[in-house]
Amino acid sequence: MQLSKLLWIAGLGVLVATNAQAHSAADIGGGFVSGLLHPVLGWDHVAAMVAVGLWGAFLGATALWLLPVVFPLVMAVGGALGLAGVNIPGVEIGIAASALVLGAMILLAARPPLWIAGVLVASFAIFHGHAHGTELPEAASPLAYSLGFVIATGLLHLSGISFGLLVRWPFGRMAVRATGAVIAIAGAMFLGQAI
């Protein structure tokens, strides 16, 4: 439990840091801070990334680390594609669908084979990464920005994992599934806006 508390405190510290506390905009901070804030300020990204951690915790030990590692790795590939100007159709629809589908997986207590869960998470990660890559600020350092959005993604996954560990207890299992329902509903709303 101590590690979980420490991760929450570290995550909150990163989110509330200002330029004076972290780096100046003239330094690597401008790109890093922009990348760090991008996933956190978009509720569609937050919902999907927390859902990855929740589902990983729900599925068990191997998925607990595999899904949150697959997502940022494949997201970085999507980011590189977006940065390179490679067009992927339906990015906003894919992002919205990720929250809807992953939330539904948690709500329904879906337990597909691990490779299917990994492919599903990876396919959604491409859309999230592409959005990050195409929205890269002109003045920002691509490397610093990418590092920021990968770290923010990891912190959101850790948030989902931390809450998802409640599945060990019956009440916690119901709370996690209820959170999946909220994420799925939010995803449906995002999807309605994206279409």
Long-range contacts (C-beta under 8 A, 24 or more apart in sequence): 4-162, 4-165, 7-155, 7-158, 7-162, 8-159, 8-162, 10-155, 11-155, 11-158, 11-159, 14-151, 14-152, 14-155, 15-40, 28-141, 28-144, 29-144, 30-137, 30-139, 30-140, 30-141, 30-144, 31-137, 31-139, 31-140, 31-141, 31-142, 31-143, 31-144, 31-145, 31-148, 32-141, 32-144, 32-145, 32-147, 32-148, 33-148, 34-137, 34-140, 34-145, 34-148, 35-132, 35-140, 35-144, 35-145, 35-146, 35-147, 35-148, 35-149, 35-150, 35-151, 35-152, 36-148, 36-149, 36-151, 36-152, 37-148, 37-152, 38-132, 38-135, 38-145, 38-148, 38-149, 38-152, 39-128, 39-132, 39-149, 39-152, 39-153, 39-156, 40-152, 40-156, 43-186, 43-190, 44-95, 44-96, 44-98, 44-99, 44-186, 44-187, 44-190, 45-95, 45-128, 45-131, 45-156, 46-156, 47-99, 47-103, 47-183, 47-186, 47-187, 47-190, 48-95, 48-98, 48-99, 48-102, 48-124, 48-128, 48-183, 48-187, 49-128, 49-153, 49-156, 49-157, 49-160, 50-156, 50-157, 50-159, 50-160, 50-163, 50-183, 51-98, 51-99, 51-102, 51-103, 51-105, 51-106, 51-160, 51-180, 51-183, 52-102, 52-121, 52-157, 52-160, 53-156, 53-157, 53-158, 53-159, 53-160, 53-161, 53-162, 53-163, 53-164, 54-106, 54-160, 54-161, 54-163, 54-164, 54-176, 54-179, 54-180, 54-183, 55-102, 55-105, 55-106, 55-117, 55-121, 55-160, 55-164, 55-180, 56-157, 56-160, 56-161, 56-164, 57-160, 57-161, 57-163, 57-164, 57-165, 57-167, 57-176, 58-106, 58-109, 58-164, 58-167, 58-176, 59-111, 59-114, 59-117, 62-114, 63-114, 63-117, 64-161, 66-114, 66-118, 67-117, 67-118, 67-121, 67-157, 68-154, 68-157, 68-158, 68-160, 68-161, 70-118, 70-121, 70-122, 70-125, 71-121, 71-122, 71-124, 71-125, 71-128, 71-153, 71-157, 72-125, 72-150, 72-153, 72-154, 72-157, 73-125, 74-121, 74-122, 74-125, 74-126, 74-129, 75-125, 75-126, 75-128, 75-129, 75-132, 75-149, 75-150, 75-153, 76-129, 76-146, 76-150, 77-126, 77-129, 78-125, 78-126, 78-127, 78-128, 78-129, 78-130, 78-131, 78-132, 78-133, 79-129, 79-130, 79-132, 79-133, 79-146, 79-149, 80-129, 80-133, 81-126, 81-129, 81-130, 81-133, 82-129, 82-130, 82-131, 82-132, 82-133, 82-134, 82-135, 82-136, 83-133, 83-134, 83-136, 83-142, 84-133, 86-130, 88-126, 88-127, 88-130, 90-127, 91-127, 91-130, 91-131, 91-134, 92-131, 92-194, 93-191, 93-194, 93-195, 94-123, 94-124, 94-126, 94-127, 95-124, 95-127, 95-128, 95-131, 95-190, 95-194, 96-187, 96-190, 96-191, 96-193, 96-194, 97-124, 97-187, 97-191, 98-124, 98-127, 98-128, 98-187, 99-183, 99-184, 99-186, 99-187, 99-190, 100-184, 100-187, 100-188, 100-190, 100-191, 101-184, 101-187, 102-180, 102-183, 102-187, 103-180, 103-181, 103-182, 103-183, 103-184, 103-185, 103-186, 103-187, 104-180, 104-184, 104-187, 105-180, 106-176, 106-177, 106-179, 106-180, 106-183, 106-184, 107-177, 107-178, 107-180, 107-181, 107-184, 108-180, 109-177, 128-153
